[in-house]
Amino acid sequence: MPLSIFDPAELGSLRLRNRIIKTATYEGMTPGGVPSQALIDHHTTLARGGVGMTTVAYCSVSANGRTFAEQMYMREGIVPQLLTLTRSVRDAGAKVSLQLGHCGAFSRNRDLPGRRPIAPSFAINEYGLMSGMPFTRAMTDRDMETVVDEFGTAAALAVRAGFDALELHLGHGYLLSQFISPATNRRRDRWGGSLDNRMRLPLAVVAEVRRRVGNDVPILAKTNLRDGFRGGLQLDESVGVAQRLEAAGVNALVLSGGFTSKSPFYLFRGKRPLKEMIEVEKNPLQRLVLRFLGARVIKEYPFRELFFLDDARVVRQAVRMPLVLLGGALSRTSLETAMAEGFDFVAMGRALIADPDLVIRMQRGEIERSRCTSCNKCVAEMDRGGVRCVL
C-alpha cells in the first residue's frame, strides 16, 4: 500500500510531520555572509505553511568554499543567528536541515588565495573567467584532508546551531560533484579514474561528518542522476553512487541533476529568464556575455511535472534506503504519484516559493496545485535582494 504524503514519517531518528521537504534553493538573504532576519522569516513562513522539513540552502564549510562573497559560510560568529532561525522553524512545527557544501572550481570569489579555486584537476574556470579567475588548481592530498576536516567542523557547528538534519551537497557541479563526475575529475591517482576512486573524497566527507555529529543526526546527500552534458555523470554510475552512499550509512538521498556551470537549467526546466538574469548581473563583462551569448550557451529544457521520475525509478530499484524525489512536483497528483512509485519523501522548490502555504492548503483540500508557471524568474530574484515569486 502506498505511503500517504501527509502522514508523519521517520528520517533516521527524526520524526517529520509529513513527507514534504522544502528543498535547498539559494535564498540570497545572507548579506556579508551573515543570516538575515529575511532568511529567518523565509524559513519560518515555510514551516507555518506546513512542510515537514525546510532546508537552508548553500552554506559553505569554509570561507574559501564560497562561490561568491555574499554566501554564508559556517563559523562561530553566525551561530547565534542560526539558533534564532532553527528555534523559529521548530516553534512553527517543522524540522530544519542545513545544506553544507564547497564550491571547488565553481567560484568567482576574489577573496581566494591567489584567486585559484581548488578542483579535482587543473581546468578553465568558466564561471570565474570574467572575474579574473580563469584557472583552477588541482588539489593535493593535504587539500583533501583540509576539506574533509572543514566539512566535519561545519557539521558539528551546525548541530550546535540547532539544525535537526544535515544535507551534504554532492551534486550540481560543486566540489564533491566535481570529484564524482568523470568530466571534471581527470586525475590518475587514487582520487580519480574508477568510480570507487572518484567517490573516495565524498565518502571520506560522509565518514567524518558522521564521526563529528554522531548517529542521531540524519545525514542526507544531494546527488546527480545525470550531469546533463556529454561526458558527465550518467545514470549507470549514479546508481553506483547511490549504492556506495547507502553502504556508508547516509540516511536519505535527494535525487537531482545538472551542473550549475555547464547545464544550469537541466535542474530547473522551463523558461530561461535571460532578461532578468542580465538585469541582476553585477559583473559588466559577464553581463555582456549573457546579453550576446546567453541564448546560445544556456540551454532551455522543456518542463513537465516530475521530470526526474524516470531516472529516479532506476535508483529506487537499486537501493533500499530512503529516497527524496525532486523535480517539478507542483500538484497533489504529483505528490501521490511519488508515493505510489515507492519514494519516501518529495522535495519541492519553486512550488513553495510561489505558494509557501501550499502544503497546509493541499492537506485541507483548498488547493490542488501551485500557481508556479516555471518561468524561473525567481532564479534572478535570488540576486535582486532575495528569492521570491514574481507572480
C-alpha positions, 0 to 999 in steps of 0.5 A: 500500500502506498505511503500517504504524503501527509502522514508523519514519517521517520528520517533516521531518528527524526520524526517529520510531520509529513513527507514534504521537504522544502528543498535547498534553493539559494535564498540570497538573504545572507548579506556579508555572509551573515543570516538575515532576519529575511532568511529567518522569516523565509524559513519560518513562513515555510514551516507555518505553511506546513512542510515537514522539513525546510532546508537552508540552502548553500552554506559553505564549510569554509570561507574559501568554499564560497562561490561568491562573497555574499554566501554564508559560510559556517563559523562561530560568529553566525551561530547565534543567528542560526539558533534564532532561525532553527528555534523559529522553524521548530516553534512553527512545527517543522524540522530544519536541515542545513545544506553544507557544501564547497564550491571547488572550481565553481567560484568567482570569489576574489577573496581566494588565495591567489584567486585559484579555486581548488578542483579535482584537476587543473581546468578553465574556470568558466564561471570565474573567467570574467572575474579574473579567475580563469584557472583552477588548481588541482588539489593535493592530498593535504587539500583533501584532508583540509576539506574533509576536516572543514566539512566535519567542523561545519557539521558539528557547528551546525548541530550546535546551531540547532539544525535537526538534519544535515544535507551534504551537497554532492551534486550540481557541479560543486566540489564533491560533484566535481570529484564524482563526475568523470568530466571534471575529475581527470586525475590518475591517482587514487582520487580519480579514474574508477568510480570507487576512486572518484567517490573516495573524497565524498565518502571520506566527507560522509565518514567524518561528518558522521564521526563529528555529529554522531548517529542521531543526526540524519545525514542526507546527500544531494546527488546527480542522476545525470550531469546533463552534458556529454561526458558527465555523470550518467545514470549507470554510475549514479546508481553506483553512487547511490549504492556506495552512499547507502553502504556508508550509512547516509540516511536519505538521498535527494535525487537531482541533476545538472551542473550549475556551470555547464547545464544550469537549467537541466535542474530547473526546466522551463523558461530561461529568464535571460532578461532578468538574469542580465538585469541582476548581473553585477559583473559588466563583462559577464553581463555582456556575455549573457546579453550576446551569448546567453541564448546560445550557451544556456540551454532551455529544457522543456518542463513537465511535472516530475521530470526526474521520475524516470531516472529516479525509478532506476535508483529506487530499484537499486537501493533500499534506503530512503529516497527524496524525489525532486523535480517539478512536483507542483500538484497533489497528483504529483505528490501521490504519484511519488508515493505510489512509485515507492519514494519516501519523501518529495522535495519541492522548490519553486512550488513553495516559493510561489505558494509557501502555504501550499502544503497546509492548503493541499492537506485541507483540500483548498488547493490542488496545485501551485500557481508556479508557471516555471518561468524561473524568474525567481532564479534572478530574484535570488540576486535582486535582494532575495528569492521570491515569486514574481507572480 
